[in-house]
Amino acid sequence: MVRAMVQTGPRQLEMREFPRPVIGPDDGLVRIEACGICGSDVEQYRGHMWQEGRPPSIPGHEPLGVIEEVGERAAKRWNVEPGDRVAVEIIVPCHTCDLCVQGRYQACPNRRGGHGVSPITQEPSLWGGYADFMYLHPDTIVHKMRKDIPADIAVMFNPLGAGVRWAIDYGGTKLGDTVLVLGPGQRGIAATIAAKMAGAKTVIVTGLARDKAKLDLAVEFGADHTINVDEEDTVERVKEITGGKLADVVLELTPMATAPVLDAIESVRHGGRVVLAGLKGGRAVELKTDRIINKGATLVGAFGVDAKAYIQAIEIIESGRFPLEKLHTHTFELADTVKALETLGGEIEGEEAVHVAVCPKP
């Protein structure tokens, strides 16, 4: 039997046991070393992203682990063997449709759910990272990682991949650019790292007064300026920093808040790019589209992380170039998953969380 935390509704997580899957020639089983937690996990836990009638599922879409069992054909396809450490992608695409063949597998219409989102009614139930073991479907995408890096650091492949994807791939950050990052969480800092690696001359990171520790960390990882939005007007401060030129690239990463979307549009220069990645739980944003048109701005919706960005993120981690241990603040056992989510969500008094991971101990 395998332990796993199952979400049955808003703020409802319970430990259950499931039969250990029988592995055939084309699939595998990974022993979870660590599963990172991101803001969307917190919002799902709180119910902001939990639709009524949704079947129970095992959350956790940032799983890192060691191959426990793998079928002969799967081992050749993934180039792994038992004992290898792998980072697991969320989406499980079909690999054969037109979109997959074009490399646009995140839009695959035939995808088989995904890790951390598929319901437990979908056999063999163990699809999420909040578990001792997780099933690897034949179409799962995995990336090998070195085993000498602490698990709670190696599991940062997901937020770092998001930073690379959003700042470089979607944002198009290039040498000499000014990049504005709205939101100083783990992905905001990851985007700061990526922007500086891409050659950005100036990186500006915003946050609330209670985010002071995160803003200070952003400076350590390359931010040139920070803005306390409780005390300063974001748009006016960006104008001041840039001499009125505004930002070439704006990354809007704040969870649930709608005002920063408007700040993003006002802070981007004519012809600049705004990347929207902060989920709002269905809340409407009142946009003045004339402003976007008259600025000639490009708005991009950031959906997930692709293989290219994951690979670059793993290279960043394995390079040892950045003191990523400064980002990791909390590690919890599987049974303490609720506390882990509430810690990242700022619900535990006295706890300053940046990167939080659940590390099962079977």
VEXDREN-2710 file (C-alpha; in Angstrom, 1 decimal):
% VEXDREN-2710
k/r/px/py/pz
1/MET/0.0/0.0/0.0
2/VAL/1.1/3.6/-0.7
3/ARG/0.4/6.6/1.4
4/ALA/-1.0/9.7/-0.3
5/MET/-2.7/13.0/0.7
6/VAL/-6.1/13.3/-1.1
7/GLN/-7.9/16.6/-1.5
8/THR/-11.7/16.1/-1.3
9/GLY/-12.8/19.7/-1.2
10/PRO/-11.7/23.2/-0.1
11/ARG/-9.4/22.9/2.9
12/GLN/-10.0/19.2/3.0
13/LEU/-6.9/17.0/2.8
14/GLU/-6.8/13.5/4.2
15/MET/-4.3/10.7/4.3
16/ARG/-5.3/7.6/2.4
17/GLU/-3.7/4.4/1.2
18/PHE/-3.8/3.0/-2.3
19/PRO/-2.6/-0.3/-3.7
20/ARG/0.9/-0.1/-5.1
21/PRO/0.6/-0.2/-9.0
22/VAL/1.7/-3.2/-10.9
23/ILE/4.3/-2.0/-13.4
24/GLY/4.3/-3.3/-17.0
25/PRO/6.9/-2.9/-19.8
26/ASP/5.8/0.6/-20.7
27/ASP/5.3/2.4/-17.4
28/GLY/7.1/3.1/-14.1
29/LEU/6.9/4.0/-10.5
30/VAL/8.9/6.8/-8.8
31/ARG/9.6/7.1/-5.1
32/ILE/9.0/10.7/-4.2
33/GLU/11.9/12.5/-2.6
34/ALA/10.4/15.9/-2.6
35/CYS/7.4/17.8/-4.1
36/GLY/7.5/21.5/-4.3
37/ILE/4.5/23.7/-3.4
38/CYS/3.5/26.7/-5.5
39/GLY/0.9/29.4/-5.2
40/SER/-1.6/27.5/-7.3
41/ASP/-1.4/24.6/-4.8
42/VAL/-2.3/27.0/-2.0
43/GLU/-5.2/28.5/-4.0
44/GLN/-6.5/25.0/-4.9
45/TYR/-6.3/24.0/-1.2
46/ARG/-8.2/27.1/-0.2
47/GLY/-10.9/26.3/-2.8
48/HIS/-10.3/29.2/-5.2
49/MET/-9.5/26.8/-7.9
50/TRP/-11.7/23.9/-6.8
51/GLN/-14.9/23.6/-8.9
52/GLU/-18.0/22.1/-7.2
53/GLY/-18.4/18.5/-8.1
54/ARG/-14.7/17.9/-8.8
55/PRO/-13.6/14.4/-7.9
56/PRO/-10.9/13.9/-5.2
57/SER/-7.3/14.0/-6.4
58/ILE/-3.8/13.8/-5.1
59/PRO/-2.2/17.2/-5.5
60/GLY/1.4/17.9/-6.1
61/HIS/2.6/18.9/-9.6
62/GLU/6.3/19.5/-8.8
63/PRO/7.5/16.0/-8.1
64/LEU/11.1/14.9/-7.8
65/GLY/12.0/11.3/-7.1
66/VAL/14.0/8.2/-7.7
67/ILE/12.9/5.5/-10.2
68/GLU/11.7/2.6/-8.1
69/GLU/10.5/0.4/-10.9
70/VAL/10.5/0.8/-14.7
71/GLY/9.4/-1.4/-17.5
72/GLU/11.9/-2.5/-20.2
73/ARG/10.5/-0.4/-23.0
74/ALA/9.9/2.6/-20.7
75/ALA/13.5/2.4/-19.5
76/LYS/14.7/2.7/-23.1
77/ARG/12.3/5.5/-24.0
78/TRP/13.1/7.6/-20.9
79/ASN/16.8/6.5/-20.8
80/VAL/16.6/5.7/-17.1
81/GLU/17.1/2.7/-14.8
82/PRO/16.1/2.0/-11.2
83/GLY/17.9/4.4/-8.9
84/ASP/18.0/7.3/-11.3
85/ARG/16.7/10.6/-10.0
86/VAL/14.1/12.3/-12.2
87/ALA/12.1/15.6/-12.4
88/VAL/8.6/14.9/-13.6
89/GLU/6.6/17.2/-15.9
90/ILE/3.0/18.0/-15.1
91/ILE/1.3/17.3/-18.5
92/VAL/1.0/13.8/-19.9
93/PRO/0.5/14.4/-23.7
94/CYS/-0.2/11.8/-26.3
95/HIS/3.0/12.5/-28.3
96/THR/1.3/11.6/-31.6
97/CYS/-1.2/14.4/-32.5
98/ASP/-0.3/17.3/-34.8
99/LEU/0.3/19.7/-31.9
100/CYS/2.6/17.2/-30.1
101/VAL/4.6/16.6/-33.3
102/GLN/4.9/20.4/-33.7
103/GLY/6.3/20.6/-30.2
104/ARG/3.2/22.3/-28.8
105/TYR/2.4/19.3/-26.5
106/GLN/1.1/21.5/-23.7
107/ALA/-2.0/22.1/-25.9
108/CYS/-2.4/18.4/-26.7
109/PRO/-6.2/17.7/-27.0
110/ASN/-5.6/14.1/-26.1
111/ARG/-3.5/14.6/-22.9
112/ARG/-4.2/12.1/-20.2
113/GLY/-4.8/14.6/-17.4
114/GLY/-1.6/15.3/-15.5
115/HIS/0.5/14.9/-12.4
116/GLY/-1.1/16.6/-9.4
117/VAL/-4.4/17.2/-11.2
118/SER/-5.8/13.8/-12.4
119/PRO/-8.5/12.4/-10.1
120/ILE/-8.0/9.3/-8.0
121/THR/-10.8/7.7/-10.1
122/GLN/-8.4/7.5/-13.0
123/GLU/-6.4/4.3/-12.5
124/PRO/-4.1/3.7/-10.8
125/SER/-5.0/6.8/-8.7
126/LEU/-1.4/7.7/-7.7
127/TRP/-1.0/10.7/-10.1
128/GLY/0.2/13.4/-7.6
129/GLY/3.4/14.2/-5.8
130/TYR/1.9/14.4/-2.3
131/ALA/2.5/10.6/-1.9
132/ASP/5.3/8.1/-1.1
133/PHE/5.2/6.8/-4.7
134/MET/3.8/8.2/-7.9
135/TYR/2.8/6.4/-11.1
136/LEU/4.5/7.2/-14.3
137/HIS/2.3/6.7/-17.3
138/PRO/4.0/5.6/-20.6
139/ASP/3.5/9.1/-22.0
140/THR/4.9/10.9/-18.9
141/ILE/7.9/13.2/-19.5
142/VAL/10.8/12.9/-17.2
143/HIS/14.2/14.6/-16.9
144/LYS/17.2/13.1/-15.2
145/MET/19.0/15.0/-12.5
146/ARG/22.2/14.5/-10.5
147/LYS/21.6/12.8/-7.1
148/ASP/24.2/14.6/-5.1
149/ILE/22.1/17.8/-4.8
150/PRO/19.8/18.0/-1.7
151/ALA/16.3/17.1/-2.7
152/ASP/14.7/20.3/-1.4
153/ILE/17.1/22.2/-3.7
154/ALA/16.8/19.9/-6.7
155/VAL/13.0/20.2/-6.6
156/MET/13.2/23.8/-7.5
157/PHE/13.4/22.7/-11.1
158/ASN/9.7/23.7/-11.5
159/PRO/9.8/27.3/-10.2
160/LEU/13.1/27.9/-11.9
161/GLY/11.7/26.5/-15.1
162/ALA/8.8/28.9/-14.8
163/GLY/11.2/31.8/-14.4
164/VAL/13.1/30.8/-17.5
165/ARG/9.9/30.3/-19.5
166/TRP/8.2/33.5/-18.5
167/ALA/11.2/35.9/-18.5
168/ILE/13.0/34.5/-21.6
169/ASP/10.6/32.5/-23.8
170/TYR/7.4/34.4/-23.3
171/GLY/8.9/37.8/-22.2
172/GLY/11.7/37.8/-24.8
173/THR/14.1/39.4/-22.4
174/LYS/17.4/40.4/-24.1
175/LEU/20.6/42.2/-23.5
176/GLY/20.1/45.7/-21.9
177/ASP/16.3/45.3/-21.2
178/THR/14.5/46.6/-18.2
179/VAL/12.3/43.9/-16.6
180/LEU/9.6/44.6/-14.1
181/VAL/8.6/41.6/-11.9
182/LEU/5.3/42.0/-10.1
183/GLY/5.4/39.6/-7.1
184/PRO/8.5/38.5/-5.1
185/GLY/7.6/34.9/-4.5
186/GLN/9.8/31.9/-5.5
187/ARG/8.8/32.3/-9.2
188/GLY/9.4/36.1/-9.1
189/ILE/12.9/35.5/-7.8
190/ALA/13.3/32.7/-10.3
191/ALA/12.3/35.1/-13.1
192/THR/14.8/37.6/-11.7
193/ILE/17.6/35.0/-12.0
194/ALA/16.5/34.2/-15.6
195/ALA/16.2/37.8/-16.6
196/LYS/19.7/38.5/-15.4
197/MET/21.1/35.4/-17.2
198/ALA/19.4/36.7/-20.4
199/GLY/21.3/40.0/-20.1
200/ALA/18.7/42.4/-18.5
201/LYS/20.4/45.6/-17.5
202/THR/17.7/46.5/-14.9
203/VAL/15.4/44.2/-12.9
204/ILE/12.7/45.8/-10.7
205/VAL/10.7/43.6/-8.3
206/THR/7.6/44.6/-6.4
207/GLY/6.0/43.4/-3.2
208/LEU/4.0/44.2/-0.2
209/ALA/5.4/45.6/3.1
210/ARG/5.2/42.1/4.6
211/ASP/7.3/40.8/1.7
212/LYS/10.4/42.7/2.9
213/ALA/12.4/39.5/3.4
214/LYS/11.5/38.3/-0.1
215/LEU/12.4/41.6/-1.6
216/ASP/15.8/41.5/0.1
217/LEU/16.3/38.0/-1.3
218/ALA/15.4/39.3/-4.8
219/VAL/18.2/41.8/-4.5
220/GLU/20.6/39.0/-3.5
221/PHE/19.6/37.2/-6.7
222/GLY/20.1/40.2/-9.0
223/ALA/17.3/42.7/-8.6
224/ASP/18.5/46.2/-9.0
225/HIS/15.5/47.9/-7.5
226/THR/12.5/46.9/-5.3
227/ILE/9.2/48.6/-4.8
228/ASN/7.1/48.4/-1.6
229/VAL/3.6/48.8/-3.2
230/ASP/2.1/49.6/0.2
231/GLU/4.2/52.8/0.3
232/GLU/5.0/53.6/-3.3
233/ASP/3.0/53.8/-6.5
234/THR/4.4/51.1/-8.8
235/VAL/3.9/53.0/-12.1
236/GLU/5.3/56.3/-10.8
237/ARG/8.3/54.5/-9.3
238/VAL/9.0/52.6/-12.6
239/LYS/8.9/55.9/-14.5
240/GLU/11.4/57.4/-12.0
241/ILE/13.8/54.4/-12.2
242/THR/13.7/54.3/-16.0
243/GLY/13.7/58.0/-16.7
244/GLY/10.2/57.8/-18.2
245/LYS/11.1/55.0/-20.6
246/LEU/9.1/52.4/-18.7
247/ALA/9.8/48.6/-18.8
248/ASP/10.6/46.5/-21.9
249/VAL/9.2/43.4/-20.2
250/VAL/6.6/43.1/-17.4
251/LEU/5.9/39.8/-15.6
252/GLU/2.7/39.8/-13.6
253/LEU/3.0/37.0/-11.1
254/THR/0.8/38.0/-8.2
255/PRO/-1.8/35.5/-6.9
256/MET/-5.5/36.5/-6.8
257/ALA/-4.8/40.3/-7.0
258/THR/-6.2/42.1/-10.0
259/ALA/-4.8/45.6/-9.6
260/PRO/-1.2/44.5/-10.6
261/VAL/-2.5/43.6/-14.0
262/LEU/-3.4/47.2/-14.6
263/ASP/-0.1/48.3/-13.2
264/ALA/1.6/46.0/-15.6
265/ILE/-0.1/47.6/-18.6
266/GLU/0.7/51.1/-17.4
267/SER/4.4/50.2/-16.6
268/VAL/5.3/48.7/-20.0
269/ARG/6.8/50.8/-22.7
270/HIS/5.3/51.3/-26.2
271/GLY/5.8/48.0/-28.1
272/GLY/6.8/46.1/-24.9
273/ARG/5.6/42.8/-23.6
274/VAL/3.4/41.9/-20.6
275/VAL/3.4/38.3/-19.5
276/LEU/0.4/37.3/-17.4
277/ALA/1.1/34.3/-15.1
278/GLY/-0.6/35.1/-11.8
279/LEU/-3.9/33.2/-11.5
280/LYS/-6.8/35.2/-10.2
281/GLY/-9.2/32.4/-9.3
282/GLY/-11.7/33.5/-11.9
283/ARG/-11.9/37.2/-10.7
284/ALA/-12.5/39.6/-13.5
285/VAL/-10.0/42.4/-14.4
286/GLU/-11.4/45.6/-15.9
287/LEU/-9.1/46.3/-18.8
288/LYS/-9.1/49.4/-20.9
289/THR/-8.2/47.8/-24.2
290/ASP/-7.6/51.2/-25.8
291/ARG/-4.5/51.6/-23.6
292/ILE/-3.1/48.3/-24.8
293/ILE/-3.8/49.2/-28.4
294/ASN/-2.3/52.7/-28.2
295/LYS/0.8/51.3/-26.5
296/GLY/1.2/48.6/-29.2
297/ALA/1.8/46.2/-26.3
298/THR/1.8/42.5/-26.5
299/LEU/0.0/40.5/-23.8
300/VAL/1.0/36.9/-23.3
301/GLY/-0.7/34.3/-21.2
302/ALA/1.9/32.1/-19.5
303/PHE/0.7/28.5/-19.4
304/GLY/3.0/26.1/-17.5
305/VAL/6.6/25.2/-18.3
306/ASP/7.9/23.2/-21.3
307/ALA/10.8/20.7/-21.6
308/LYS/13.2/23.3/-22.9
309/ALA/12.7/25.5/-19.8
310/TYR/12.9/22.5/-17.5
311/ILE/16.2/21.5/-19.0
312/GLN/17.6/25.0/-18.6
313/ALA/16.4/25.1/-15.0
314/ILE/18.1/21.8/-14.2
315/GLU/21.3/23.1/-15.7
316/ILE/21.0/26.2/-13.5
317/ILE/20.6/24.0/-10.4
318/GLU/23.4/21.6/-11.3
319/SER/25.8/24.5/-12.1
320/GLY/25.8/25.6/-8.4
321/ARG/26.0/29.2/-9.7
322/PHE/23.3/30.5/-7.4
323/PRO/22.9/30.1/-3.6
324/LEU/19.5/28.5/-4.1
325/GLU/19.5/27.2/-0.5
326/LYS/18.7/30.7/0.5
327/LEU/15.3/30.3/-1.2
328/HIS/14.3/27.1/0.5
329/THR/12.8/27.9/3.9
330/HIS/10.6/25.0/4.9
331/THR/10.5/21.2/4.6
332/PHE/7.5/19.1/5.8
333/GLU/6.7/15.4/6.0
334/LEU/3.8/14.0/4.0
335/ALA/1.5/14.0/7.0
336/ASP/2.1/17.7/7.5
337/THR/1.0/18.7/4.0
338/VAL/-1.7/21.0/5.3
339/LYS/0.7/22.9/7.5
340/ALA/3.1/23.1/4.5
341/LEU/0.4/24.7/2.3
342/GLU/-0.7/27.1/5.1
343/THR/2.9/28.1/5.7
344/LEU/3.5/29.0/2.1
345/GLY/0.1/30.8/2.1
346/GLY/1.2/33.0/5.0
347/GLU/-1.3/31.6/7.4
348/ILE/1.2/30.5/10.1
349/GLU/2.2/33.4/12.3
350/GLY/5.9/34.1/12.5
351/GLU/6.8/32.0/9.5
352/GLU/8.4/33.7/6.5
353/ALA/8.1/31.2/3.6
354/VAL/9.6/31.5/0.1
355/HIS/10.1/27.9/-1.1
356/VAL/8.4/25.0/0.7
357/ALA/8.6/21.3/-0.1
358/VAL/6.9/18.2/1.1
359/CYS/9.5/15.4/1.6
360/PRO/7.8/12.0/2.3
361/LYS/9.7/9.5/4.5
362/PRO/8.1/6.2/3.7
END
